[in-house]
Amino acid sequence: IGLRLAGQTALTVHMVPMLVSREISEGTAATMVALMSLVRLPSMIGAGLLADTWSRPRVAALSMYVGVMTATVAVWGPTGIATGVMFAVLFGCAQASNSITWVLVGQFFGRRDFGKLVGGVTMVQTLLSTSAPIAAGIVFDSTEAYTIAFFGIGIIYLASGLLFWNLKAPPKPASLD
């Protein structure tokens, strides 16, 4: 979950400046943020329906692989509005797993300690989602381009996708009798 949010937060923070660097006006880039948010809603509903009938970890993984495609479009897509639209649509779909990942915590560990678990996970994800945009900014400032930063974000999404794809429920604890 922390890796997922690290990639998502870094892309969100740097979305408008990245699109501006790809020859899109600031106003149009800001409109792409709205498009991304619009796409996110039906993708989250669709992912939730699919996760309830198939595999929650695998649906989360597929969303992460869309995150890889999002970062790829940012790095190697054409300049101009085509990249903005592709990026916004893919990024909205990459966020489809947001609620699924929290459902996985409940599914794997139950409701008894859900609050403590979410608190612990939130602490880790906050550290990662705070540091990732800063790191991307430092890379951009050092290289004057988003190529390396967004390539790294793609790798983060790929690692998250592989972890989700192979995620298994933990074994049930032995009885304490």
Disulfide bonds with the S-S distance in Angstrom:
none
